[in-house]
Amino acid sequence: MAKIDDLKSKTDDQLSTQLGELKREQFNLRFQAATNQLEKPSRVREVRRTIAQIKTLQTQRANAAAKA
């Protein structure tokens, strides 16, 4: 649960930056998996879930701003 609290405390710009970095890492992990060079398979799942958490948080913030 500490992970989502860390994400909530970040600004929109910081979240966007982190999202870009995670997407780049996800891309690299996919290539490593395809060439059987993946050292830590659990990292794929972590990255995917963190991306989903950031996108969810961004959507919630956008909806809150639209209502205000």
C-alpha positions as a printed NumPy array, in Angstrom:
array([[  0.   ,   0.   ,   0.   ],
       [  2.939,   2.339,   0.478],
       [  3.43 ,   2.364,  -3.301],
       [  0.055,   3.963,  -4.081],
       [  0.554,   6.517,  -1.311],
       [  3.858,   7.509,  -2.904],
       [  2.138,   7.917,  -6.264],
       [ -0.668,  10.015,  -4.788],
       [  1.817,  12.442,  -3.279],
       [  3.426,  13.168,  -6.673],
       [  2.405,  15.974,  -8.998],
       [  0.871,  15.403, -12.43 ],
       [  4.174,  16.207, -14.143],
       [  6.074,  13.747, -11.971],
       [  3.501,  11.047, -12.72 ],
       [  3.768,  11.672, -16.452],
       [  7.554,  11.445, -16.287],
       [  7.436,   8.227, -14.291],
       [  4.853,   6.782, -16.7  ],
       [  7.183,   7.44 , -19.627],
       [ 10.087,   5.77 , -17.843],
       [  7.984,   2.734, -16.945],
       [  6.718,   2.348, -20.509],
       [ 10.307,   2.43 , -21.735],
       [ 11.241,  -0.205, -19.159],
       [  8.25 ,  -2.321, -20.159],
       [  9.382,  -2.156, -23.775],
       [ 12.881,  -3.304, -22.82 ],
       [ 11.513,  -6.092, -20.63 ],
       [  9.401,  -7.376, -23.515],
       [ 12.488,  -7.604, -25.695],
       [ 14.421,  -9.375, -22.948],
       [ 11.566, -11.858, -22.539],
       [ 11.463, -12.514, -26.283],
       [ 15.186, -13.277, -26.377],
       [ 15.124, -15.308, -23.143],
       [ 17.424, -12.862, -21.333],
       [ 14.943, -11.862, -18.645],
       [ 16.604, -12.021, -15.228],
       [ 13.627, -11.114, -13.071],
       [ 10.28 , -12.174, -14.599],
       [  8.316, -10.72 , -11.693],
       [  9.447,  -7.225, -12.729],
       [  7.189,  -7.432, -15.812],
       [  4.148,  -7.751, -13.57 ],
       [  5.328,  -4.977, -11.219],
       [  5.852,  -2.541, -14.08 ],
       [  2.505,  -3.359, -15.665],
       [  0.649,  -2.836, -12.407],
       [  2.444,   0.395, -11.592],
       [  1.559,   1.741, -15.05 ],
       [ -2.083,   0.853, -14.393],
       [ -1.997,   2.572, -10.994],
       [ -0.57 ,   5.759, -12.494],
       [ -3.139,   5.806, -15.296],
       [ -5.954,   5.237, -12.814],
       [ -4.698,   8.059, -10.625],
       [ -4.421,  10.398, -13.616],
       [ -7.988,   9.558, -14.671],
       [ -9.295,  10.166, -11.173],
       [ -7.546,  13.544, -11.025],
       [ -8.87 ,  14.522, -14.46 ],
       [-12.425,  13.604, -13.449],
       [-12.124,  15.542, -10.21 ],
       [-10.843,  18.593, -12.073],
       [-13.676,  18.354, -14.609],
       [-16.294,  18.281, -11.855],
       [-14.794,  21.286, -10.077]])
